[in-house]
Amino acid sequence: MTIVSDTTPLISLIKINRLDLLEKLFHEVLIPEAVYRELTTNQSFALEAEEVKKAPFLKVSPVQNKQSIQILQAVSGLDDGESEAIVLAGEKLSDVLIIDERRGRKVAQQLGISITGTVGILVQANDEGMISKADAKSCFDFLKQSNIRLSENLIQSALDMMK
């Protein structure tokens, strides 16, 4: 199974101390170089940078077609990380792209890439017995307190799917 991730879901999972779920669910997650740079060179993500550097299951994978990134950015307005994650997911024929930003999700879907996000990871972890519904609710509450944008409808829909 090939999984690619964008930056925001990694930051969100680190904030709730559940980055381990990615390793448990997928064993290995590819991140493009731009995502790695966003996570490790931005001073506002210093704590996240250490977690990313220590996570052996996160594998940096370069995008081969640099022109595709430029074209995607020009037509969509996506940032480097989102653009590289989408292109890498396409190049690797990934099973899933983990991405949270609405515009990036829409572009990926238009390109036929299967997506999930932080909420989907928590739902899947619950489905597989890794976290309880109460744990997931606590994660959602903490994310909202951390200024991660989650709609109440999305949270409620996710909780309704959980056991």
N, C-alpha and C positions, 0 to 999 in steps of 0.2 A: 504494500500500500504506500503510495506517495502522497505526502502531505506538505503543503507550503503554507507559511504564515506571514502575515503583514505585521506591522509594529504594534498597533493598538491592542490586539488581543493578548499579546505577550505582556505588555505593560499591565493590562487589567488583571491577568492571571497572577502576575507577580504581586500586585497590590493586595490581592486576597490570599496570598501565600499558597496558591494552587497551581503553579507552573508544572508541578509533578503530574498533574492530570494528563498533560500532553504526552509525556513519556509513557504513562500507563495505558493510555488509549491507543497511541500510534507508534511507540518505540523510537521513532525518528521523525523529526520535523525539519524541513528545509527552509532556510531563510535566505533571501537574496542579499547581496553585499550592501545595498542601500538600507535595508532594514537593520542589518548588523551595525552599520555606521550610525543610524538614527538612535539606536539603543545604547551604543557605547561611547559616542563622542559628545552627546548633548549633556551638559552639566546638570540639567534638571532631571535627568534619568540616571544619576550616579548609582543609586541603590540597584536599580533595574540592570544596569550595565554589569555589575558584579554577578548577579544571578544568571544573566545570559552567558557570561564568560565561563561560569562554573557548570553550566548545563551541557553534559556531553551528548545529549540526544538532539540538540539544536546544531544543525550542520549548515554552514555557510556555503551557498552554491551560486556561482556567478551566472548571470544571464548571458547567453551566447549572442543573441541578436540585439545589439545595442540600438540599432535603428528602430526596432519595434517599440522600444521604450520611448524614444523621442516622438514617434508618431502618436503613440497612445497619450502621452502628456499633452501634445499639441491639440488633439481633438477632444480630450476629456477634462483637462485641467487637474488631473491627479498629481500628487506629489511623487517624488522619486521612489519611496518605499512601496507605495501602493502600485505604481506602474511596474516596478521590477517584480513585485510579488505576482501580479497578474500575468506578466509575460513569462516568468519562470514556471508558474502553474501550467501555462499552455505548452511551454517547451518540454516539460517533464511529464506531460499528460497526467497531471496530478489527479488523484481521486477526490481531493477536497482542498480548497483554498480557505484558510481561516482569515477572515477580514470583517471588520466591524463598520467602517465608514459607509454610509448609504450610497454615495456616488460610486465608490469603488465596487461595492457589491453589485450595483446595477450594471456597471461596465462588464464585470466578470460574468454575470449571468447572460448578458447579450453575446458574449463570446463563447458561451456554452460550457463555462467552468462551474463545477459544483462548488457551492460555498456553505460555510457555517461561520459562526462568530463565537464570541465569548459565551453568550447565553446558550447557544447550541452545544458548546463543549460541556457546560454544566448540566444540561439536559441529558446528554449522552453519558456523562459520568454517573448521573443518577440511574439511568437505564441499566448501566452495567454494575450497579451496586457499589460504586466507589465513594459516593457521597449520598447523604440523606436529603430529603426535601427540605428539612430544617436547615441543614448546612448550606444548601443552595440559596435559601431565602436570606440567610446571614450574608452570604457572598453578594447577593443582589443589593442588600441594604448598604453594605460597606462600599460597593462600587458607586452607588448613588451619592453617598456621603463624600466620596472622593472626587466628585464632579464628573464622573463618567456618565454620559447621557444615555439613560435607559428609560423608555416609556413605561408607564404603569401597565398599559395594555400588554406590552411585550413580556414584562415580568409575570403578570398574571397568567398569560397564555402558557409560559414556560412552566410555572408552578402547577397549572392544571394538567399538564402532560406528565408530571412526576408522580411517582408512587410514594 
